[in-house]
Amino acid sequence: MDFAASFDAQLAPLAPFLIYLIAAAFVFIETAVIFAFFMPGDSLLFSVGLVAASHGNVNIVILCSVIFLAAFFGDQIGFVLGRVVGRPYLDKRTSPRVQRLIKSSEEFYERNGWWAVVAARFFPWIRSFVPPIAGASKMNYYKFLSANTLGAFLWGVGITLAGYYAATLPWVKTSSYLIATFFIIGSLVSALVNYLRHRR
């Protein structure tokens, strides 16, 4: 977490309001804008948790709340853009290859979309792409909504709290990765079960 430590040093002198604002803006942009996939969301979340633990003027409840909302609405916007902009664009592409890709994507999100949306939160470079692809693939909105809510909580709040408690409980540093492992394994098992069921 050396990268996180450097963020910690940069954020510590700032006023609490600016810390809340920067954290929310980074998280929202990374999840809502597909071209912002390179942003270091994990390191930032862990860092603001460290800052909240070491500086009493940063309220951890407010911090987690704004991060959760930013993560939630970021993915929601990505999903809507995929549905409203991405899908019409793909429907205009009539080549058999594109149509096969669309069909495969729809089938994947029908079977494994819920797990994919949750697990993608823990993958830098991937979490920015999953919501718009889910939208373009016509994933059921309510399934996406529930997965997005849980993913925003586990990733946004979970990693922030990991940083917060890591200041006094070093073993907590691995908690976010244990959560990620659980959902990744769950996604793979779900995909395997659906594949075997389809073969039958």
N, C-alpha and C positions, 0 to 999 in steps of 0.2 A: 504493500500500500504506500510506496514511496511517492507515487503520483498524487495519492490522496493527501499525503502529508504536505505536499507543496500547495495544494488547494487550501488546506487548513491554514497555512501561514498567510495566504493572500486574503482569505475571507475574514480572519479573526479581527482585524482592525475596523471592519465595517460596522455601521449601525445595524441593529437587528432588522429594521424594516428593509434595508438593502439586501441583507442576507436572505430574507424571505423572498424578496422580489427576484433576486438572481437565481435562487434555487428553482423557483416556480417557472421562470422564463426558460432556463436551460432545459428543464424536464419537458415543458410543453413543446418547445421548438423541436427537440429531438424526436418526440413521439408524433407530432402533428405534421412535420415537414419531412418528406421522404429524402430530400437532399441533405438533411442534417444528421444522417446516420453516423457520421464520424465523431459526433460530440461525445465527450467522456462522461456519460450520465452516471455510471456506477461510482466512479471516483468522486464525482461531485457530491452525490448523495452521502457517501461515507464521510466525506470531509465536513459537510454541514452538520452531520451528527456529532463528529468530534468537536466542532466549534460550539455547538449547543451544550455539550457536556462540560467544556472548559470555561465557558463564559455564561454566567448566570443570567445575563440580560436577554439571552435568546431562549424563547419559550419553546420547548420541544413539542408541545401539543399543537401550537400554531404552526410550527415548522412542518410537522408531519401532515397536518390538515391541508396546507397549501400545496405541498408536494403531491399528496394523493389526488387533489382536485386537478392539478396540472397534468399529472399522468393520465388520469381518467379522461379528461376532455381532449387531451392531445390525441389519444387513440380513437376517440369518438369522431373527431374531425377527420382523421386519416381514413376511417371506415366510410364516412359519408362521401369524401372526395373520391374514394375508389368506386363507390356505387354510382355517384352522379356523373363523374367525369371519366373515370377509367373504364367502366363497363360500356358506355356508348361508343367510346373509341375502339374498344376491342370488337364490339359487334359489327363495326364497319369493315373490319379485316375479314375478308372472305376466304383466305387461303386455308386449305385443309389442315396445314400444320398448326396455324393459330387456333383454329376451331378445336383441334385435338387437345391443345394445351389448355384451352378454356374448359373443356369438358373434364379433363384430368384434375384441374384446379378445383372445379366445382365438387367433384366427387371426394377429393381430399378434404375440403373444408366441411363437407356434409358429414364425413365420418370422424375426422380428427381435428376439426377446426377449433373446438373449445379448448382442448389441451394445447394446441399450437399457439393460440393467442396468449394463454397464460405463460407457457414456457418461454415464448419468444422474448418476454420482458427481460430475461436474464442473459440474452445473447446480444452483445454489442454488434452493430452492423446489420442485425436482422430485425430488431424490434421496430425500426422505422418502416420496414417494408410490409410486415404482416398485416396491419390494419387495412391499408388500401387494397392489398391483394384480397383480403377477406371480403371487403366491400365489392370489389369487382367480380368476385366469384359468387356473389349473391348468398353469402353465408346468412343463416337465419339471424335476424337482428337481435332477438332476445337472448339467443345463445351467445352472441358476441358481447352483448351488454353485460351478462353475468360473468363471462370470462374476463372482460376488460376490468370490471370492478374488482374481482379477486386479484388479477395480475397487478393492477395499480397499487393495491394494498400490500401484497407480498413483496413486490419489488420496491416501490417508492418508499413506503413506510418501513418495510422490513430492513432494507439496507441502511436507511437513515438511523433507525434504532440500533442496528448493529454497530454503526460508528459511535453512536451516543453511549452505548454500554461498553464498548470496547475500551473506553478510557479507564474503566475500573475492572472490567471482566474480559481479559484478552481472549478467552475461548469463544466469546460471542462473535469474533471476527469471521468464523466459518459458518455461522448460522444461515446467512443468505445463500451460500453455496449449497448447503444441505437442502434448503427449500428448492433451489433450482434443480438439483439432482433428482429430487422426488418427482417433480413435474416433467422433467425430461424423460425419466424412466416410464412414468405413467403414459406419456405421449407415445413412446415407442411400443409399449405393451398394447395400448389401444390400437395402434396402427397394425400390429401383428395380428391381433384378434380379428380385426375387420378384414384383413387380407385373407386369413384362413377361412373366415366365414364366406367371403366372396368366392373363394376357390371351390367351396362346396356347392 
